[in-house]
């Protein structure tokens, strides 16, 4: 079962709830996650960062990430998983590791029957802060306000994951409406 890693900011609820959204800010060294229950004021059920040791070989790191994400999926049974869309970065090595971590998450979520969606950083910032160029601090503050938290969610990787889940919660009704109109 999933066990929080040292250095994570984790809150957890043992109850599985239909309709919850798992947000993932993918990374191989640091993978932010947040489990959010939709509602008038969304509830943050879990928040933290999954880590893998930089000195381990790639297959072991991906295996550890796989096990940790699988544990989150099993514990919370989310109906949807929102993942940051990987885009070109100047550092090819970083882009590759983020892409590999993202692939693990996407495949696991799909294999568990979750609705899997990807959002760009600009889409997330626009949906959560109302401004596509919002800073990390502004995103943390908006997550804090929207979820009714007493303190800023930290670290930023975890706050970004919460913002991804909030983006999906805000975007999903419109996406369903468009899909329904297209089906007619």
C-alpha positions as CSV (number, residue, x, y, z in Angstrom):
1,X,0.0,0.0,0.0
2,X,1.1,3.6,-0.6
3,X,3.3,5.0,2.1
4,X,4.2,8.7,2.2
5,X,7.8,9.5,1.5
6,X,9.9,11.7,3.7
7,X,9.6,15.3,2.7
8,X,6.0,15.0,1.4
9,X,3.2,17.2,2.5
10,X,0.5,14.5,2.7
11,X,-3.0,14.4,3.9
12,X,-5.1,11.3,3.4
13,X,-8.6,10.0,3.8
14,X,-9.2,6.3,4.0
15,X,-12.6,6.5,2.3
16,X,-12.9,5.9,-1.4
17,X,-15.3,8.2,-3.0
18,X,-16.8,8.1,-6.5
19,X,-16.2,11.2,-8.5
20,X,-12.8,12.1,-7.0
21,X,-10.1,13.4,-9.3
22,X,-6.5,12.5,-9.1
23,X,-4.2,15.3,-10.3
24,X,-0.7,14.4,-11.3
25,X,2.2,16.7,-12.0
26,X,4.5,14.1,-13.6
27,X,8.2,13.9,-12.9
28,X,10.7,11.1,-12.3
29,X,12.5,12.7,-9.3
30,X,9.4,14.5,-8.0
31,X,5.9,13.6,-9.0
32,X,3.2,15.8,-7.4
33,X,-0.2,14.3,-6.7
34,X,-3.5,15.5,-5.3
35,X,-6.8,13.8,-4.8
36,X,-9.7,16.2,-4.9
37,X,-13.4,15.6,-4.3
38,X,-15.6,18.0,-6.4
39,X,-18.2,20.1,-4.7
40,X,-19.3,23.6,-4.0
41,X,-15.9,23.9,-2.3
42,X,-13.7,21.1,-3.5
43,X,-12.2,18.9,-0.8
44,X,-8.5,18.0,-0.8
45,X,-8.3,14.3,0.3
46,X,-4.6,13.8,-0.3
47,X,-1.7,15.9,-1.3
48,X,2.0,15.1,-1.7
49,X,5.0,14.2,-3.8
50,X,6.2,10.8,-4.9
51,X,10.0,10.6,-5.2
52,X,12.5,8.3,-6.7
53,X,16.3,8.3,-5.9
54,X,18.3,10.0,-8.6
55,X,21.0,7.4,-8.2
56,X,18.8,4.4,-9.0
57,X,18.7,3.1,-12.6
58,X,15.8,4.2,-14.8
59,X,13.8,0.9,-14.8
60,X,13.9,0.8,-10.9
61,X,12.8,4.4,-10.7
62,X,9.9,3.9,-13.1
63,X,9.0,0.7,-11.3
64,X,8.8,2.6,-8.0
65,X,6.7,5.3,-9.5
66,X,4.4,2.7,-11.0
67,X,3.9,1.0,-7.6
68,X,3.2,4.4,-5.9
69,X,0.8,5.6,-8.5
70,X,-1.0,2.2,-8.5
71,X,-1.3,2.4,-4.7
72,X,-3.0,5.9,-5.1
73,X,-5.4,4.5,-7.7
74,X,-6.3,1.6,-5.5
75,X,-6.7,3.7,-2.3
76,X,-8.8,6.4,-3.8
77,X,-10.5,4.9,-6.9
78,X,-10.7,8.1,-8.8
79,X,-13.1,8.5,-11.7
80,X,-10.7,10.8,-13.5
81,X,-7.0,11.4,-13.6
82,X,-5.7,14.8,-14.8
83,X,-2.1,14.9,-15.9
84,X,0.0,17.8,-17.1
85,X,0.6,17.6,-20.8
86,X,4.3,17.2,-21.5
87,X,5.5,19.9,-23.8
88,X,8.9,20.7,-25.3
89,X,11.5,21.8,-22.8
90,X,15.0,23.2,-23.4
91,X,16.5,20.4,-21.3
92,X,16.1,17.2,-23.3
93,X,17.0,15.0,-20.4
94,X,14.3,16.6,-18.2
95,X,11.7,16.3,-21.0
96,X,12.5,12.6,-21.5
97,X,12.2,11.8,-17.8
98,X,8.9,13.8,-17.5
99,X,7.6,12.0,-20.6
100,X,8.5,8.6,-19.1
101,X,6.9,9.4,-15.8
102,X,3.8,10.7,-17.6
103,X,3.6,7.6,-19.7
104,X,3.6,5.4,-16.5
105,X,0.7,7.5,-15.1
106,X,-1.3,7.6,-18.3
107,X,-1.1,3.8,-18.9
108,X,-1.9,2.9,-15.3
109,X,-4.9,5.3,-15.1
110,X,-6.3,4.0,-18.5
111,X,-5.8,0.3,-17.4
112,X,-7.8,1.1,-14.2
113,X,-10.7,2.4,-16.3
114,X,-10.3,6.0,-15.3
115,X,-11.1,8.9,-17.6
116,X,-7.7,10.2,-18.5
117,X,-7.2,13.9,-19.5
118,X,-4.2,16.1,-20.1
119,X,-4.0,19.8,-19.7
120,X,-1.3,22.2,-20.6
121,X,0.2,24.5,-17.9
122,X,-1.5,27.5,-19.5
123,X,-4.9,25.7,-19.5
124,X,-4.5,24.9,-15.8
125,X,-3.4,28.5,-14.9
126,X,-6.3,29.9,-16.8
127,X,-8.9,27.6,-15.2
128,X,-7.5,28.0,-11.6
129,X,-6.2,31.5,-11.5
130,X,-8.0,33.2,-14.4
131,X,-4.7,34.1,-15.9
132,X,-2.6,31.9,-18.2
133,X,0.7,33.3,-17.0
134,X,0.0,33.0,-13.2
135,X,3.1,32.3,-11.1
136,X,3.6,29.2,-8.9
137,X,2.8,31.3,-5.8
138,X,-0.5,32.5,-7.4
139,X,-1.5,29.0,-8.2
140,X,-0.7,27.9,-4.6
141,X,-2.8,30.7,-3.3
142,X,-5.8,29.9,-5.6
143,X,-5.6,26.2,-4.6
144,X,-5.6,27.3,-1.0
145,X,-8.6,29.5,-1.5
146,X,-10.6,27.1,-3.6
147,X,-10.1,24.2,-1.3
148,X,-10.5,26.2,1.9
149,X,-7.1,25.4,3.3
150,X,-5.6,27.2,6.2
151,X,-2.1,27.2,4.7
152,X,-0.6,27.3,1.2
153,X,-0.3,23.8,-0.3
154,X,3.3,22.8,-0.5
155,X,5.6,21.8,-2.1
156,X,4.8,23.5,-5.5
157,X,4.7,20.1,-7.3
158,X,1.8,19.0,-5.1
159,X,0.0,22.3,-5.5
160,X,0.4,22.0,-9.3
161,X,-1.2,18.5,-9.0
162,X,-4.1,20.0,-7.0
163,X,-4.5,22.7,-9.7
164,X,-4.7,20.0,-12.4
165,X,-7.5,18.3,-10.5
166,X,-9.3,21.6,-10.0
167,X,-8.8,22.5,-13.7
168,X,-10.5,19.2,-14.7
169,X,-13.3,19.7,-12.2
170,X,-14.0,23.1,-13.8
171,X,-13.6,21.9,-17.4
172,X,-15.5,18.7,-17.3
173,X,-19.1,20.0,-17.4
174,X,-18.3,22.0,-20.6
175,X,-16.5,19.0,-22.2
176,X,-19.5,16.8,-21.4
177,X,-21.9,19.4,-22.9
178,X,-19.8,19.7,-26.1
179,X,-19.6,15.9,-26.4
180,X,-23.4,15.7,-26.0
181,X,-24.0,18.3,-28.7
182,X,-21.6,16.6,-31.1
183,X,-23.4,13.2,-30.6
184,X,-26.7,14.7,-31.7
